[in-house]
């Protein structure tokens, strides 16, 4: 098949189908895999948010050499010269997709979405406990009709935001000119903030709309680092 014929074939396919990019970042990997998913023309073909999208992100980091000095050299070597580091990250939640959990399109593939009946948003002034039990209104969705892929767009809902403060305290202890030992005390999520995970977006699940996961609690660690 010649190049022009290939272009014409792709053009004809594109006129009847939507080629949707799906970004995936498996745990433990750095980077983004691009997978092409071909769907018949439907509301799912509309523009959608990237998986890692955040409406607002605030990040601050610092390194502060603590102004603690002593006249005695031995005392200063032990207590003086400490550095305080920190990273503060505040961001809105990740987008996520509601799925129907059934193969009503009869294609033998998953990832189909439900039909949306009404606005899924619930009052924002609810308590955290209420938001955990129902992040969104589950009655706003029904499984997709037979022979359809559903009307809900991809990544059309957004999960809870997060606030994380990581702190570190470290000091270098020189052993000789080309050798030093660094002592580090670090705390992750120093405020022990509860960063809620994404709610269950499977319409066919018993926990649909409920948040059942959260980020790590406060973690403390000590470390020694040898530099040579």
C-alpha positions in Angstrom: 0.0 0.0 0.0 1.4 3.4 -1.0 1.8 6.3 1.4 -1.0 8.3 0.0 -3.4 5.4 0.2 -2.4 4.9 3.9 -3.2 8.6 4.6 -6.6 8.3 2.9 -7.4 5.2 4.9 -6.5 6.8 8.2 -8.6 9.9 7.2 -11.6 7.7 6.5 -11.2 5.8 9.9 -10.9 9.1 11.7 -14.1 10.4 10.2 -16.0 7.5 11.9 -14.0 6.8 15.1 -12.4 8.8 17.9 -8.8 7.9 18.7 -8.4 8.7 22.3 -5.0 9.0 24.1 -4.8 7.4 27.5 -1.9 8.5 29.7 -0.8 5.9 32.2 2.0 6.0 34.8 2.4 2.6 36.5 3.8 2.6 40.1 7.6 2.7 40.2 8.0 4.1 36.7 9.0 7.6 35.6 7.4 8.7 32.4 4.2 8.4 30.5 3.0 5.5 28.3 0.8 6.5 25.4 -2.0 4.0 24.5 -4.4 4.5 21.7 -8.0 3.5 22.3 -10.4 3.6 19.3 -14.0 4.4 20.2 -17.0 5.2 18.0 -17.9 8.9 17.8 -19.6 9.8 21.1 -19.3 12.5 23.8 -16.2 10.6 25.0 -14.4 12.1 22.0 -14.5 15.5 23.5 -11.4 17.1 25.0 -10.5 15.7 28.5 -8.1 16.4 31.3 -4.7 14.8 31.5 -4.4 12.2 34.3 -1.9 14.4 36.2 -3.8 17.7 35.8 -4.1 20.0 38.9 -6.1 23.2 38.6 -3.9 24.9 41.3 -0.5 23.9 42.6 1.6 25.7 45.2 5.1 24.5 46.0 7.7 26.1 48.3 11.1 24.8 49.3 13.8 26.2 51.5 17.2 25.6 53.1 18.0 27.4 56.3 21.3 27.3 58.1 20.3 27.7 61.7 22.1 30.7 63.4 23.4 28.6 66.3 27.1 29.2 67.2 29.1 28.6 70.3 32.5 29.8 71.4 33.7 26.4 72.4 34.9 24.5 69.4 33.8 21.0 70.7 30.3 22.2 71.6 29.9 24.1 68.3 31.0 21.0 66.4 28.2 19.0 68.0 25.3 21.5 68.3 26.1 24.2 65.7 26.0 24.1 62.0 22.6 22.4 61.6 20.5 23.0 58.4 16.7 22.9 58.2 15.2 22.0 54.9 11.5 21.9 53.9 9.1 21.3 51.0 5.5 22.4 51.2 3.1 21.2 48.5 -0.5 22.3 48.3 -2.6 21.2 45.3 -6.1 20.5 44.1 -7.2 17.0 43.4 -6.5 14.7 40.5 -9.2 14.2 37.8 -10.7 10.7 37.5 -13.2 8.9 35.3 -16.4 7.2 36.3 -16.9 3.8 34.6 -20.0 1.7 34.3 -18.3 -1.6 35.3 -20.3 -3.6 32.7 -19.9 -4.4 29.0 -23.2 -3.1 27.8 -21.6 -2.1 24.5 -21.0 -5.8 23.9 -17.4 -5.3 22.6 -15.6 -7.6 25.1 -13.6 -4.6 26.4 -13.8 -2.7 29.7 -13.5 1.0 30.4 -17.1 1.8 29.3 -18.7 4.8 31.1 -22.2 5.3 32.5 -24.8 7.7 31.4 -25.1 10.9 33.4 -28.6 12.0 34.6 -27.9 15.1 36.6 -25.2 17.2 38.2 -22.9 14.9 40.4 -21.8 17.6 42.8 -22.8 17.6 46.4 -22.6 20.6 48.9 -19.0 21.6 49.6 -19.7 22.5 53.2 -20.1 18.9 54.3 -17.9 17.4 57.0 -14.9 15.3 56.0 -16.7 12.2 57.2 -19.6 12.9 54.9 -17.3 13.5 52.0 -15.5 10.2 52.6 -18.8 8.3 52.6 -20.0 10.1 49.4 -17.6 12.3 47.5 -20.1 12.7 44.7 -23.8 11.9 44.2 -23.9 8.3 42.9 -27.6 8.7 41.8 -26.3 11.1 39.1 -25.1 8.0 37.1 -26.7 4.9 35.6 -25.0 2.1 33.7 -24.7 2.8 30.0 -27.6 1.7 27.8 -27.2 -1.5 25.7 -25.1 -0.9 22.6 -23.6 2.3 23.8 -20.3 3.5 25.5 -22.0 5.9 27.9 -22.2 9.7 27.9 -19.8 10.6 30.8 -16.6 12.2 29.6 -13.1 10.9 30.6 -11.6 12.6 33.7 -14.7 14.7 34.1 -14.7 14.5 37.9 -12.1 15.7 40.3 -10.9 14.1 43.6 -9.9 15.8 46.9 -6.8 18.0 47.1 -3.8 17.5 49.3 -1.4 19.4 51.6 2.0 17.9 52.4 4.9 19.4 54.4 8.2 17.5 54.5 11.0 18.7 56.8 14.6 17.7 57.3 17.3 18.5 59.8 20.9 17.6 58.8 24.5 18.3 59.8 27.8 17.4 58.3 30.5 16.0 60.6 34.0 16.2 58.9 36.2 13.2 59.6 39.1 14.2 57.5 39.6 16.4 54.4 38.0 14.0 51.9 35.6 12.2 54.3 32.6 13.4 56.2 29.5 11.9 57.7 26.1 13.6 57.4 23.4 12.9 60.0 19.8 13.5 58.8 16.5 13.5 60.6 13.6 13.7 58.2 9.8 13.8 58.6 7.4 13.3 55.8 3.9 14.7 56.1 5.1 16.5 59.2 1.6 17.9 59.9 0.1 14.4 59.7 -2.5 15.7 57.3 -5.0 13.2 56.0 -4.7 13.4 52.3 -7.7 11.5 50.9 -7.4 9.2 47.9 -9.6 9.1 44.9 -13.2 7.8 45.3 -14.3 4.6 43.8 -15.5 5.4 40.3 -17.0 2.0 39.3 -20.8 2.4 39.0 -21.3 -1.3 39.6 -19.3 -1.4 42.8 -20.9 -1.4 46.3 -18.6 1.4 47.3 -19.3 3.6 44.3 -18.6 7.2 45.3 -16.9 6.3 48.5 -13.3 7.1 49.4 -11.5 4.1 50.9 -7.8 5.1 50.6 -5.6 7.9 51.9 -2.0 9.0 51.6 0.7 8.1 54.1 0.5 9.4 57.6 3.5 11.2 59.3 6.7 9.2 58.7 9.9 9.8 60.7 13.3 8.5 59.7 17.0 8.9 60.7 19.8 8.4 58.3 23.6 8.6 58.1 25.3 9.5 54.9 29.0 8.9 54.3 30.5 11.3 51.7 34.0 10.6 50.4 
